[in-house]
Amino acid sequence: MPFGFVVDDLSPDKAAAGGAGPFALGLAEREQDEAAHSLGCPTCRALGEPFACVGVIPTPLPASVERWLVDRLPDDIESLPGFLLRKAIGDFDYTGDFGKQLRAEGLLEAPSPFTRHFGPFFRRFTVSSEQLIEELLGAGDINPAHALAVLAHLGAVAVDGEVLLTLDEGAKYGEVIEHLDQRAARTTCLVTTDPSDDDRLAALKRFLRALWAGFIVDAPVKVFDAR
């Protein structure tokens, strides 16, 4: 069964449908003018793609998608992205149980998760693809500040043209969070789709791009679990 997402950006089409959720669920049942929707949708305008504000992530997710996520984790756990990764896992208690359940249901194709180990053996910090999938798909709606943190620890956002790596640079994240009018100009999403992408990887990339757009337009991204 697929997962779905929609940026709750209060666009006219979403308001007319009764909200972002009904808009997303009703797209398959009615025709929608792409150009007219994009004109009124801040998310689609930000991303420059029709209906970029809504999408479906098909399952089962292949092993290549789990590996792609883990490969995006920071090299150094003591870096700014590493700090944000540890903080997210600690603050929200991402145990990976959600990912384990998906695997048990056959919704993750790999027989076991991919992992990244940080630090020496006796102080090792381990992150699994199951925890990352829980963060993205199993923790409910994602608010703008949380979206920025997710993108930061996945190496998927730049500020002022640079990926922020040192703890001293963390203040720049605070600046763009505080100043909504600077978000679009100062931040860039580093995730792009490629024609060679598996459709499920392309869908996950579109989701990450929607998280960035949700951040710059200051709108939560609603996540739907169709299981």
C-alpha positions in Angstrom: 0.0 0.0 0.0 1.3 3.5 -0.8 2.0 6.5 1.4 0.8 9.9 0.4 1.8 13.5 1.2 0.4 17.0 0.6 1.7 20.4 1.6 -1.0 22.1 3.6 -0.3 25.6 2.1 -3.9 26.9 2.1 -3.9 27.4 -1.7 -7.3 28.2 -3.2 -7.8 24.7 -4.7 -7.2 23.1 -1.3 -9.5 25.6 0.4 -12.2 24.9 -2.1 -11.8 21.1 -1.6 -12.3 21.5 2.1 -8.6 21.3 3.0 -5.3 19.7 1.9 -6.4 16.2 2.8 -9.6 16.2 0.8 -7.8 17.9 -2.1 -5.2 15.2 -2.3 -7.6 12.4 -1.9 -9.9 13.8 -4.6 -7.4 14.4 -7.3 -7.9 10.9 -8.7 -11.6 11.6 -9.0 -11.7 14.9 -10.8 -9.8 16.7 -13.5 -7.7 19.7 -12.4 -6.2 22.4 -14.6 -2.4 22.1 -14.0 -1.7 25.7 -15.0 -4.5 27.2 -12.9 -3.5 25.1 -9.9 0.2 26.0 -10.2 -0.7 29.7 -10.5 -2.5 29.6 -7.1 -0.4 27.1 -5.3 2.7 28.5 -3.4 4.3 25.1 -3.2 4.0 24.4 -6.9 5.3 27.9 -7.7 8.3 27.3 -5.4 9.2 24.0 -7.0 8.3 25.0 -10.5 6.5 21.7 -11.2 2.8 21.0 -11.6 1.2 19.3 -8.6 4.5 19.2 -6.8 2.6 19.9 -3.6 1.1 16.4 -3.6 2.3 12.9 -4.2 2.2 9.2 -3.6 5.2 7.0 -2.5 4.5 3.5 -3.8 5.5 0.4 -1.8 7.2 -1.9 -1.4 10.3 0.3 -1.1 13.3 -1.3 -2.7 16.6 -1.9 -1.0 18.1 0.9 -3.2 15.8 3.5 -1.5 16.8 2.5 2.0 20.5 2.5 1.0 20.1 5.9 -0.7 18.7 7.4 2.6 21.5 5.9 4.7 24.1 7.1 2.2 22.9 10.7 2.7 23.7 10.7 6.4 26.6 12.9 7.5 30.1 11.5 7.6 30.9 13.1 11.0 28.4 12.6 13.9 30.0 15.6 15.6 29.1 17.9 12.7 26.1 20.2 12.6 24.1 17.6 10.5 25.2 14.9 12.9 24.0 17.0 15.9 20.6 17.5 14.3 20.4 13.8 13.5 21.1 12.8 17.1 18.7 15.4 18.4 15.9 14.3 16.1 16.3 10.6 17.1 16.5 11.5 20.8 13.8 14.1 20.9 11.2 12.1 18.9 12.4 8.6 20.0 12.7 7.1 16.5 13.3 3.5 17.5 12.8 2.1 14.0 9.8 0.0 15.2 7.7 1.5 12.4 10.2 0.5 9.8 10.4 -3.0 11.3 6.6 -3.3 11.0 6.7 -2.2 7.4 9.4 -4.9 6.7 7.3 -7.5 8.5 4.3 -6.5 6.2 6.5 -6.9 3.1 6.5 -3.1 2.4 10.3 -2.9 2.5 12.0 -5.3 0.1 15.3 -5.7 1.8 15.5 -8.5 4.3 17.1 -6.3 6.9 17.8 -2.5 7.4 20.9 -0.6 6.2 22.9 1.0 9.0 25.5 3.6 9.6 27.8 3.4 12.6 29.4 6.5 14.1 32.1 6.8 16.7 34.4 4.2 18.5 33.0 0.8 19.4 32.3 1.6 23.1 30.5 4.9 22.3 29.0 3.8 19.0 26.0 5.6 17.7 24.0 3.6 15.1 21.3 4.8 12.7 19.3 2.5 10.6 17.2 3.0 7.5 14.2 1.9 9.6 14.6 4.9 11.9 14.9 7.2 8.9 11.7 5.8 7.3 10.0 6.2 10.6 11.0 9.8 10.8 9.8 10.5 7.2 6.7 8.3 6.9 5.7 7.1 10.4 5.7 10.1 12.7 2.7 12.1 11.3 2.7 15.5 9.8 6.0 17.4 9.4 6.1 21.0 10.4 8.3 23.5 8.7 11.1 23.7 11.3 11.2 19.9 11.5 11.3 19.6 7.7 14.4 21.8 7.7 16.1 19.6 10.3 15.3 16.5 8.3 16.7 18.0 5.2 19.8 19.2 7.1 20.8 15.8 8.5 20.2 14.2 5.1 22.5 16.7 3.4 19.5 17.9 1.3 19.6 21.7 1.9 22.0 24.5 1.4 21.9 27.9 3.1 23.5 30.8 1.2 24.8 28.3 -1.3 26.6 26.1 1.2 25.9 23.0 3.2 26.3 23.9 6.8 28.7 21.5 8.6 30.1 23.2 11.7 28.1 23.9 14.9 29.0 27.6 14.7 27.1 27.8 11.4 23.9 26.6 13.1 22.8 30.2 13.7 22.1 30.5 10.0 19.3 27.9 10.4 17.9 30.0 13.2 18.0 33.1 10.9 16.0 31.5 8.1 13.5 30.0 10.5 12.9 33.4 12.1 12.7 35.3 8.8 10.1 33.7 6.6 10.7 36.3 3.8 14.3 35.0 3.5 13.7 31.3 3.3 13.2 31.0 -0.5 16.1 33.3 -1.3 18.6 31.8 1.1 17.9 28.1 1.0 18.2 25.6 -1.8 17.0 22.0 -2.0 19.8 19.8 -3.1 17.7 16.8 -4.0 16.7 16.5 -7.6 15.0 13.7 -9.6 16.7 11.9 -12.5 15.0 10.1 -15.4 17.0 7.0 -14.5 15.5 6.9 -10.9 13.3 4.0 -9.9 9.7 5.3 -9.6 9.8 4.8 -5.8 13.0 6.6 -5.4 11.7 9.5 -7.6 8.6 9.6 -5.4 10.7 9.8 -2.2 12.8 12.6 -3.7 9.6 14.5 -4.6 8.6 14.1 -1.0 11.9 15.6 0.3 11.5 18.5 -2.2 8.0 19.0 -0.9 9.4 19.2 2.7 11.7 22.0 1.5 8.8 23.8 -0.2 6.7 23.4 3.0 9.6 25.1 4.9 9.9 28.1 2.6 6.1 28.7 2.4 5.8 27.9 6.1 3.3 25.1 5.7 3.2 21.6 7.3 3.4 18.5 5.1 0.6 16.1 5.8 1.6 12.4 5.5 -1.0 9.7 4.9 -0.5 6.0 5.6 -2.8 4.0 3.3 -2.2 0.6 5.1 
